[in-house]
Amino acid sequence: MKKLLLIPIFLYSLTFQAQFNEDAPWMESIKTKKAKSSNPVTFKEIITAFDSYWETRDPNVRGSGYKPFKRWENHWKNYVKEDGTLPTAAEIWNTTLEAKQAKSSLADLSNWISLGPSDFTNRSTSYLNIGRVNAIIVDPNNPNIYYAGAPAGGIWKSTDSGLTWIPLGDKLPQIGVSGIAIDYNNSNIIYIATGDDDGGDTSSVGVLKSIDGGLTWNSTGLNALISPSSMNDIYISPSDSNTLWVATNNGVYKTINGGDTWTNTNITAGLNIKDIKLKPENSNIIYAVTNDAFYVSNNGGTSFGLSGSGLPASSSRLVLDV
């Protein structure tokens, strides 16, 4: 039997196109081009804009965004199409499904086992080999069942309060998960907001839904063909489990029929929502934030309005709790 020493990380996934941070300062020229032309932006144009911006700046400044962009560039340079653009999430989704179908007759003869290490606690190098977790939720009807979502490692389930875990999405073409919601009337109904809302390791293919406790997943009305490229928190209304909201980089989307159809609440066209929260015991009031602004809805997320003043305009990311 083969043996392999593995650095413990979450499962690697084929990543989809992640629109690089549109709020980054070097993207200003790209925004201007998009506003004036319907032609798609090419990978080379993004790289040129980035290189031009950094000609007179220090890339070693902490938090400047230089290193994350270079990682993004190094990955996506392998996916550039003949016309110079990057593939859409739908294109990679469909291509992966086709490849999966073509290989379905092949037998898996691998027999690898993990030999560790597994001692994560207080290990000086632990930050080098532990994958990120974007979401974790407890089954509202069974406190021993947990679900966790990783930005490039899928959704995982534990039935023993976190002692052991099994993966639920390894066979999905996209396994990034940034938000999880469980129907309190039926724990077998689970929704996941796909993609990586932070580092862009995976791009969203919409909201997926399971009706069998995560064994199988299907697309909803917000899918690979029409989904924003990033989404994070997803919530179920405490008064109607068919009503959900999901925060995306193109506003907040709402469904009132269990995900069959979704509407964009249009806080502002293209507004990148970093976080949303429902007011406890009153889901008609919903809070939302962008990088530097705070919004409130008083009508169940049908519309939002800018609220308050005093937040620093230079904020790079706001998050909420209630």
C-alpha positions as a printed Julia matrix, in Angstrom:
322×3 Matrix{Float64}:
   0.0    0.0     0.0
   1.33   3.43   -0.93
   1.97   5.82    1.96
   2.15   9.56    1.68
   2.93  12.19    4.28
   0.32  14.89    3.71
   0.3   18.41    5.05
  -3.27  18.66    6.42
  -5.37  20.97    4.31
  -8.92  20.89    3.03
  -9.54  19.13   -0.27
  -8.19  20.86   -3.35
 -10.82  21.91   -5.83
 -10.81  23.11   -9.39
 -11.37  26.82   -8.9
 -13.61  28.96  -11.0
 -12.97  32.45  -12.27
 -12.94  34.88   -9.39
 -13.34  38.49  -10.43
 -10.44  40.06   -8.6
 -11.32  42.64   -5.95
 -13.19  45.27   -7.92
 -12.6   47.81   -5.15
  -8.79  47.59   -5.45
  -7.28  50.92   -6.56
  -5.58  49.42   -9.62
  -9.01  48.38  -10.9
 -10.15  51.96  -11.48
  -8.99  51.99  -15.09
 -10.73  48.65  -15.67
 -14.0   50.04  -14.27
 -13.71  53.0   -16.63
 -13.2   50.69  -19.61
 -16.18  48.54  -18.65
 -18.36  51.62  -18.37
 -17.44  52.78  -21.88
 -17.35  49.48  -23.74
 -19.31  46.24  -23.84
 -16.18  44.27  -24.76
 -15.08  41.84  -22.06
 -12.01  42.74  -20.02
  -9.02  40.54  -20.8
  -6.64  38.94  -18.35
  -3.76  40.93  -19.88
  -5.59  44.23  -19.33
  -6.04  43.45  -15.63
  -2.36  42.53  -15.27
  -1.28  45.68  -17.15
  -3.44  47.88  -14.89
  -1.95  46.21  -11.82
   1.66  46.55  -13.02
   1.11  50.21  -13.93
  -0.31  50.98  -10.5
   2.67  49.45   -8.68
   5.39  51.17  -10.75
   5.6   53.98   -8.18
   4.48  52.14   -5.04
   6.01  49.84   -2.45
   4.55  46.3    -2.81
   5.93  45.29    0.59
   3.43  47.4     2.54
   1.38  45.09    4.74
  -2.2   44.66    3.6
  -1.61  46.37    0.27
  -3.18  43.54   -1.71
  -0.05  42.93   -3.78
   0.61  39.35   -2.71
  -3.02  38.13   -2.98
  -3.18  39.53   -6.51
   0.05  37.79   -7.53
  -1.35  34.5    -6.23
  -4.53  35.13   -8.22
  -2.47  35.94  -11.32
  -0.29  32.85  -10.97
  -3.35  30.6   -10.78
  -5.53  32.14  -13.49
  -2.77  32.53  -16.1
  -3.32  28.84  -16.8
  -6.99  29.37  -17.68
  -6.82  32.23  -20.2
  -8.92  31.51  -23.3
  -7.89  32.17  -26.9
  -9.6   35.58  -26.88
  -7.61  36.62  -23.81
 -10.5   36.47  -21.34
 -11.01  34.12  -18.42
 -13.69  31.43  -18.45
 -16.93  32.11  -16.64
 -18.1   30.02  -13.72
 -20.73  28.45  -15.97
 -18.13  27.48  -18.59
 -15.92  25.7   -16.06
 -18.95  24.15  -14.38
 -20.16  22.65  -17.66
 -16.68  21.58  -18.75
 -16.1   19.83  -15.44
 -19.42  18.04  -15.67
 -18.54  16.85  -19.18
 -15.13  15.62  -18.05
 -16.67  13.9   -15.04
 -19.18  12.13  -17.24
 -16.46  11.03  -19.66
 -14.43   9.51  -16.84
 -17.34   7.93  -14.98
 -16.4    4.47  -16.24
 -12.87   4.64  -14.82
 -12.18   2.74  -11.62
 -10.54   4.48   -8.67
  -7.54   2.31   -7.72
  -5.96   4.76   -5.28
  -5.29   3.61   -1.73
  -3.58   6.56   -0.1
  -3.85   7.11    3.65
  -2.93  10.16    5.7
  -0.01   9.77    8.09
  -0.35  13.22    9.64
   0.61  15.48   11.21
  -2.6   16.23   13.07
  -1.29  18.13   16.12
  -2.58  21.56   15.15
  -2.82  23.09   18.64
  -0.09  25.63   19.48
   2.2   24.32   16.74
   4.52  27.09   15.56
   3.94  26.32   11.87
   0.22  25.53   12.09
  -0.73  28.62   10.1
   1.11  27.19    7.1
  -0.98  24.06    6.67
  -4.49  24.52    8.0
  -7.24  25.42    5.53
  -9.69  28.24    6.19
 -13.25  27.62    7.36
 -15.83  30.15    6.19
 -18.97  28.91    7.9
 -20.14  26.55   10.61
 -23.71  25.84   11.7
 -25.47  23.51   14.14
 -28.58  21.58   13.09
 -31.49  23.44   14.75
 -33.18  20.11   15.46
 -30.15  18.08   16.59
 -27.35  19.75   18.6
 -24.97  16.87   17.8
 -24.98  17.58   14.06
 -22.63  20.25   12.73
 -21.96  21.48    9.19
 -18.83  23.38    8.19
 -17.98  25.09    4.9
 -14.48  25.75    3.55
 -13.64  28.29    0.81
 -11.96  25.66   -1.38
 -12.65  22.48    0.59
 -16.38  21.91    0.37
 -19.03  21.23    2.99
 -18.44  18.79    5.85
 -20.82  17.1     8.32
 -20.33  15.82   11.85
 -22.91  13.75   13.7
 -20.95  13.55   16.97
 -20.53  17.22   17.92
 -17.41  17.67   15.84
 -15.37  14.62   16.87
 -15.44  13.16   13.35
 -16.35  14.64    9.97
 -17.37  13.41    6.52
 -17.26  15.42    3.26
 -20.56  16.01    1.46
 -19.52  17.81   -1.69
 -16.45  16.1    -3.12
 -18.24  15.21   -6.35
 -19.48  18.74   -7.02
 -17.64  20.64   -9.79
 -17.29  23.56   -7.34
 -16.68  22.93   -3.65
 -16.13  26.4    -2.21
 -18.66  27.17    0.56
 -19.04  30.52    2.36
 -22.53  30.26    3.84
 -24.82  27.48    5.14
 -28.51  27.56    6.1
 -30.66  24.7     7.46
 -34.45  24.61    7.29
 -35.68  24.5    10.89
 -38.88  22.72    9.75
 -36.93  19.99    7.96
 -33.24  19.48    8.71
 -32.8   17.5     5.49
 -33.19  20.76    3.56
 -29.85  22.59    3.44
 -28.7   25.58    1.37
 -25.09  26.55    0.68
 -23.78  29.82   -0.72
 -20.9   28.73   -2.95
 -17.47  30.2    -3.61
 -14.89  31.99   -1.48
 -16.02  35.4    -0.23
 -12.57  36.39    1.04
  -9.54  35.22   -0.93
 -11.26  34.47   -4.25
  -9.91  30.91   -4.35
 -13.24  29.74   -5.74
 -15.94  31.73   -7.49
 -19.63  31.36   -6.82
 -21.89  29.16   -8.91
 -24.91  30.32   -6.94
 -26.9   28.75   -4.14
 -27.07  24.94   -4.06
 -29.82  23.03   -2.24
 -30.0   19.56   -0.71
 -33.22  17.85    0.37
 -31.55  14.72    1.75
 -29.26  16.05    4.46
 -26.4   16.89    2.11
 -26.08  13.56    0.29
 -26.97  15.17   -3.06
 -27.07  18.78   -4.24
 -28.95  20.63   -6.97
 -28.78  24.13   -8.39
 -31.43  26.69   -7.43
 -32.73  29.63   -9.42
 -29.49  31.42   -8.5
 -27.08  29.21  -10.4
 -23.86  29.09  -12.43
 -25.47  30.85  -15.38
 -26.63  33.94  -13.5
 -24.82  33.96  -10.15
 -22.63  36.81   -8.91
 -18.99  35.77   -8.64
 -18.95  36.01   -4.85
 -21.44  35.39   -2.03
 -21.2   34.82    1.71
 -23.86  34.74    4.44
 -27.2   33.06    3.71
 -30.14  33.18    6.09
 -33.61  31.6     6.37
 -36.48  33.72    7.65
 -37.49  32.57   11.16
 -41.15  33.02   10.22
 -41.13  31.41    6.75
 -38.54  28.79    5.85
 -39.12  29.32    2.12
 -37.8   32.88    2.42
 -34.01  33.31    2.3
 -31.5   36.09    1.76
 -27.92  35.79    0.51
 -25.25  38.5     0.45
 -23.26  38.8    -2.79
 -20.86  41.12   -4.55
 -23.87  42.33   -6.54
 -26.23  43.23   -3.72
 -28.55  41.06   -1.63
 -30.64  38.36   -3.33
 -33.96  37.18   -1.89
 -36.17  34.16   -2.54
 -39.68  33.5    -1.22
 -40.12  30.04   -2.75
 -37.28  27.97   -1.35
 -34.74  29.03   -3.95
 -36.75  28.44   -7.13
 -36.48  32.11   -8.08
 -34.46  35.01   -6.67
 -34.71  38.8    -6.89
 -31.88  41.28   -6.47
 -32.81  43.87   -3.86
 -30.63  46.41   -5.66
 -29.17  48.24   -2.69
 -27.05  49.87   -5.35
 -26.2   48.34   -8.69
 -23.13  46.15   -8.3
 -22.67  46.93   -4.6
 -20.35  44.41   -2.92
 -22.09  43.23    0.26
 -19.58  41.82    2.72
 -22.0   40.78    5.47
 -25.7   40.72    6.39
 -27.51  39.98    9.64
 -31.18  39.71   10.63
 -32.46  41.58   13.65
 -33.38  39.0    16.31
 -37.15  38.38   16.51
 -37.83  40.8    13.65
 -36.67  39.54   10.27
 -38.25  42.54    8.55
 -35.19  44.46    9.71
 -31.98  43.39    7.98
 -28.54  44.98    8.27
 -25.92  44.93    5.53
 -22.41  46.34    5.09
 -20.02  46.93    2.23
 -16.33  47.66    2.71
 -17.13  51.04    4.26
 -20.9   51.63    4.47
 -23.84  50.45    6.59
 -27.32  49.74    5.17
 -30.67  48.86    6.72
 -33.83  47.28    5.32
 -37.12  47.73    7.16
 -39.22  45.69    4.74
 -37.72  42.22    4.84
 -34.94  42.93    2.38
 -37.12  44.26   -0.43
 -35.09  47.47   -0.35
 -32.19  48.92    1.64
 -31.17  52.43    2.61
 -27.83  53.91    3.62
 -27.84  54.47    7.36
 -25.76  56.41    9.84
 -22.52  58.34    9.56
 -19.08  58.33   11.11
 -17.66  55.12    9.68
 -14.16  55.61    8.23
 -14.3   55.93    4.46
 -10.97  54.14    4.19
 -12.27  50.88    5.7
 -11.27  47.82    3.73
 -13.85  45.43    5.17
 -16.7   45.67    7.66
 -18.46  42.74    9.31
 -21.59  42.59   11.49
 -22.99  40.91   14.54
 -26.2   41.49   16.47
